[in-house]
Amino acid sequence: MSNRRSFLAQTLLGLVAFPALGKSVRKPIVISTWDSGIPVNEAAFEVLKHPEGKAIDAVEQGARFIEDQVNCCVGLGGNPDRDGFVTLDASIMDHQMNCGGVAFLEDIKHPISVARKVMETTPHVFLVGEGARDFALKNGFTPEPKVLSDDAKRAYEEWLKKSEYKPIKNIELEQNKALQKGNGPFAPQRFEDGSFNHDTMGLVALDNAGNLSGACTTSGMGFKLRGRVGDSPIIGAGLYVDNEVGAVTSSGQGEEVIRIAGSFLVTEFMRQGKSPETACRLAVERLVKINPKKARDFQVGFIALNKAGEYGSYAVNPGFVYSVTTSPGNGKVYPSKSYFK
């Protein structure tokens, strides 16, 4: 009997020591889309470096950092729609399934914080357009002048010469051009016609308490039809968090992500026990299967972080990269595997 009790005690101790499928939990950690995620992760770690720092605060701060940048693919400095107006989308989700999103928001610098305000102070999840702007103004957000950044103005003027709407691009080709120019493997921010090669910043984090959160912010597809909204502000498409399983976000052509409820799908594959990378791959395979020929001409990339702090990524085409930070100052950029080579 004593041997049996000893065995049971040792077994229980083992279960306590290995809470996540027998693997030690890596925390805190932040992962984000693209190489521009390195400074974003640093901003998030200003929160997570404190033992009590919460993932939800970290992802908001990371998103706010990129929204503050003038010459970027996110925020009021991004490319306008085809009528010359910059409209912003964002979403945020915490470890308790609380979530908020805003879309088609004009003149407000930090849509991610407006999304969080929707999450925390209203019974709703999603506000759009004039209603989202009115809500922001009534909650202390101040409007910014409707002036395009210098980069966006030049890009828009160049686009107006032909007014061609070509949202689908093969990022590998543009990456190779950057390499030939000596700008480094992850350098390109814009195409030669002035449009961005990516227009979304998504990030997910695991804090010291073992809680997950995520955020996604964007200026949307450059020169889009006025009123167009992609996947970024849509919970389950551009962002999803399940604190029992993991957190997922995406970047790329949002219409394709919406078709398969992409971030939710990746999360569900992780729930089945798949690794983050495998879960992302299975979602990409489902997306490509819809129209393999069409898929060669657009980019979608997923990043995923599970409860054990394991992370992974997968994309449709080459060229997608993501950033990982596990402590202040040690961020690294990794190329994502892809369906097409």
C-alpha positions in Angstrom: 0.0 0.0 0.0 2.8 2.4 0.9 4.5 1.8 -2.5 1.2 2.5 -4.3 0.8 5.8 -2.3 4.3 6.7 -3.1 3.7 6.0 -6.8 0.5 8.1 -6.9 2.3 11.0 -5.1 5.1 11.0 -7.6 2.6 10.9 -10.5 0.7 13.8 -9.2 3.9 15.8 -8.8 4.8 15.0 -12.3 1.4 16.4 -13.5 2.0 19.6 -11.7 5.5 20.0 -13.0 4.4 19.5 -16.7 1.1 21.4 -17.1 1.2 21.7 -20.9 1.2 18.3 -22.6 4.5 17.4 -20.8 6.3 20.5 -22.1 7.6 23.4 -20.0 5.8 26.7 -20.7 7.8 29.4 -22.4 6.6 32.7 -21.1 6.4 35.6 -21.6 6.6 35.6 -25.4 5.3 37.9 -28.2 5.1 37.0 -31.8 4.1 39.3 -34.6 3.7 39.5 -38.4 6.6 40.7 -40.5 10.0 42.0 -39.7 8.4 45.3 -38.6 7.2 43.3 -35.6 10.6 43.5 -33.9 10.1 47.1 -32.5 6.4 46.2 -32.0 7.4 43.3 -29.8 9.8 45.5 -27.9 6.9 47.9 -27.1 4.9 45.0 -25.9 7.7 43.8 -23.7 7.7 47.1 -21.9 4.5 45.6 -20.3 5.6 42.0 -20.1 9.0 42.6 -18.5 7.1 43.2 -15.2 5.9 40.0 -13.5 2.3 41.4 -13.3 2.3 42.6 -16.9 -0.8 41.4 -18.7 -0.9 40.1 -22.3 -3.9 42.3 -23.2 -2.0 45.5 -22.2 1.1 44.2 -24.1 -0.6 43.6 -27.4 -2.4 47.0 -27.2 0.9 48.8 -26.6 2.6 46.9 -29.5 -0.2 47.9 -31.8 -0.2 51.5 -30.7 3.5 51.6 -31.4 3.1 50.7 -35.1 0.0 53.0 -35.4 2.3 55.9 -34.3 4.7 55.4 -37.2 4.1 57.9 -40.0 5.8 56.1 -42.8 4.4 52.6 -42.4 1.8 50.1 -43.7 -0.4 50.7 -40.6 -2.1 53.7 -39.2 -2.9 57.1 -40.6 0.4 57.1 -42.6 -0.8 54.1 -44.7 -2.1 54.1 -48.3 -5.5 55.6 -48.9 -8.5 54.0 -50.6 -9.1 54.9 -54.3 -11.0 58.0 -53.3 -7.9 59.3 -51.4 -9.1 58.6 -47.8 -7.2 56.6 -45.2 -9.6 54.3 -43.2 -8.4 52.1 -40.4 -9.5 48.7 -39.0 -8.5 46.9 -35.8 -9.4 44.2 -33.4 -8.3 43.0 -29.9 -9.1 39.9 -27.8 -8.2 38.8 -24.3 -7.9 35.5 -22.4 -11.5 35.6 -21.3 -13.1 35.7 -24.8 -13.7 39.4 -24.5 -13.2 41.0 -27.9 -13.7 44.3 -29.7 -13.3 45.6 -33.2 -13.6 48.8 -35.3 -13.6 49.2 -39.1 -13.8 52.0 -41.7 -12.6 54.4 -39.0 -11.3 57.8 -40.1 -9.1 60.4 -38.5 -8.4 58.5 -35.3 -4.8 57.6 -34.7 -5.2 54.5 -32.5 -8.0 52.3 -33.7 -6.7 49.4 -31.5 -7.5 51.4 -28.4 -10.9 52.3 -29.7 -11.5 48.6 -30.3 -10.5 47.9 -26.7 -12.8 50.6 -25.5 -15.6 48.9 -27.4 -14.7 45.6 -25.8 -14.6 47.0 -22.2 -17.3 49.6 -22.1 -20.1 48.4 -24.5 -22.2 45.3 -24.9 -21.1 45.1 -28.5 -18.1 43.6 -30.3 -17.9 45.6 -33.6 -18.5 49.2 -34.5 -17.9 50.7 -38.0 -17.7 53.9 -39.9 -19.3 57.0 -38.6 -20.6 55.2 -35.6 -17.2 54.0 -34.6 -15.8 57.5 -35.1 -18.5 59.1 -33.0 -17.9 56.5 -30.2 -14.2 57.3 -30.3 -14.8 61.1 -30.0 -17.2 60.6 -27.1 -14.6 58.5 -25.3 -11.8 61.0 -25.4 -10.1 60.2 -28.7 -9.1 63.3 -30.7 -9.4 63.6 -34.5 -6.3 64.0 -36.6 -6.0 66.2 -39.7 -7.0 64.5 -42.9 -3.6 64.8 -44.6 -1.8 62.0 -46.4 1.7 61.2 -45.3 4.3 62.1 -47.9 4.9 58.5 -48.9 1.2 57.8 -49.2 0.6 60.9 -51.2 3.3 60.0 -53.7 2.0 56.4 -54.0 -1.5 57.6 -54.5 -0.5 60.1 -57.2 1.4 57.3 -59.0 -1.6 55.0 -58.7 -3.9 57.7 -60.2 -1.9 57.7 -63.4 -3.5 54.3 -64.4 -6.0 53.8 -61.6 -5.5 50.0 -61.8 -6.8 48.0 -58.9 -4.5 45.0 -58.6 -4.5 43.8 -54.9 -3.0 40.4 -55.6 0.8 40.4 -55.7 3.4 37.7 -55.4 5.7 38.8 -52.6 8.5 36.5 -53.5 9.1 38.5 -56.7 9.3 41.8 -54.7 11.6 40.2 -52.1 14.0 39.1 -54.8 14.0 42.7 -56.2 14.9 44.0 -52.8 17.7 41.4 -52.5 19.1 42.5 -55.8 19.1 46.1 -54.6 21.0 45.1 -51.5 18.2 46.0 -49.1 18.3 42.8 -47.1 15.9 39.8 -47.3 13.1 41.4 -45.3 13.4 45.0 -46.4 10.7 45.7 -48.9 7.8 47.8 -47.6 6.3 48.9 -50.9 5.9 47.7 -54.4 7.3 49.7 -57.4 3.8 51.0 -58.1 3.7 52.5 -54.6 1.4 50.0 -53.0 2.5 48.1 -49.8 3.6 44.5 -49.9 1.8 44.2 -46.5 -0.6 46.3 -44.7 -1.4 44.6 -41.4 0.3 44.2 -38.1 -0.9 41.3 -36.0 0.6 40.2 -32.7 -0.2 37.6 -30.0 1.3 37.3 -26.6 1.6 34.9 -23.6 2.2 36.6 -20.2 3.8 35.5 -17.0 0.5 34.4 -15.6 0.0 32.0 -18.6 -2.7 34.1 -20.3 -3.0 34.8 -24.0 -4.2 37.9 -25.9 -4.0 39.2 -29.4 -4.3 42.4 -31.5 -4.5 43.3 -35.1 -4.4 46.7 -36.8 -4.3 47.9 -40.4 -4.9 50.7 -42.9 -6.3 48.1 -45.2 -5.5 47.3 -48.8 -4.0 50.3 -50.6 -6.4 51.9 -53.2 -9.2 49.6 -52.1 -12.9 50.4 -52.9 -14.2 52.9 -50.4 -15.9 51.0 -47.6 -13.9 47.8 -48.1 -13.1 45.9 -44.9 -10.7 43.0 -44.7 -10.1 40.3 -42.2 -8.1 42.3 -39.6 -11.0 43.6 -37.5 -13.1 40.4 -37.8 -12.8 38.1 -34.8 -12.2 34.6 -36.0 -10.8 35.8 -39.3 -7.8 38.1 -38.7 -7.6 37.3 -35.0 -8.7 34.7 -32.5 -7.7 33.8 -29.0 -8.7 30.8 -26.9 -6.9 30.8 -23.6 -7.2 27.0 -23.3 -5.5 26.4 -26.7 -3.7 29.3 -28.3 -3.8 32.6 -30.2 -3.6 33.2 -33.9 -3.5 36.2 -36.3 -2.9 36.7 -40.0 -1.7 39.0 -42.7 -2.2 39.2 -46.4 -5.2 39.3 -48.6 -8.0 39.5 -46.1 -10.8 38.4 -48.4 -9.2 34.9 -48.6 -8.8 34.7 -44.8 -12.4 35.6 -44.3 -13.5 32.7 -46.6 -12.2 30.1 -44.2 -12.5 32.0 -40.9 -8.8 31.5 -40.9 -7.6 32.4 -37.3 -10.4 30.4 -35.8 -9.6 27.5 -38.0 -5.9 27.5 -37.0 -7.0 27.6 -33.3 -9.3 24.6 -33.8 -6.5 22.6 -35.4 -4.3 23.3 -32.4 -7.2 22.2 -30.2 -6.9 18.8 -31.9 -3.3 18.6 -30.8 -1.6 20.0 -33.9 1.6 22.1 -33.4 1.3 25.8 -34.3 3.1 25.4 -37.6 1.1 22.3 -38.6 -2.2 24.1 -37.7 -1.2 27.0 -39.8 -0.2 24.7 -42.7 -3.5 22.9 -42.6 -5.4 26.2 -42.8 -3.3 27.3 -45.7 -3.9 24.0 -47.5 -7.6 24.4 -47.1 -7.4 27.9 -48.5 -5.3 26.9 -51.5 -7.7 24.0 -52.3 -10.4 26.5 -53.1 -8.6 27.7 -56.2 -5.0 26.6 -56.5 -4.3 28.7 -59.6 -5.6 31.9 -58.0 -3.7 31.2 -54.8 -0.3 31.5 -56.7 -1.0 35.2 -57.1 -1.9 36.3 -53.6 -0.3 36.1 -50.2 -1.8 35.0 -46.8 0.3 34.1 -43.8 -0.7 32.8 -40.4 1.2 33.0 -37.1 0.2 30.9 -34.1 1.2 30.7 -30.4 0.0 27.9 -28.2 -0.5 27.7 -24.4 2.9 26.2 -24.0 4.6 29.1 -25.6 5.3 27.2 -28.8 4.9 29.2 -32.0 4.8 28.6 -35.7 3.8 30.0 -39.1 2.8 29.1 -42.6 2.0 31.0 -45.8 0.6 30.5 -49.2 3.6 31.9 -51.1 7.3 32.6 -50.1 8.2 35.9 -48.6 6.2 36.0 -45.4 8.2 36.5 -42.2 7.4 36.9 -38.6 9.1 38.2 -35.4 9.6 36.4 -32.1 10.6 38.0 -28.8 11.1 36.2 -25.5 12.9 38.9 -23.6 13.7 42.6 -24.1 16.2 43.1 -26.9 16.4 39.5 -28.2 13.8 39.7 -31.0 14.4 37.5 -34.1 12.9 37.4 -37.5 12.1 34.0 -39.1 11.0 33.2 -42.7 7.8 31.3 -42.8 7.4 28.0 -44.7 5.0 28.2 -47.6 2.7 26.0 -49.7 4.3 27.2 -53.0 8.0 27.3 -53.3 
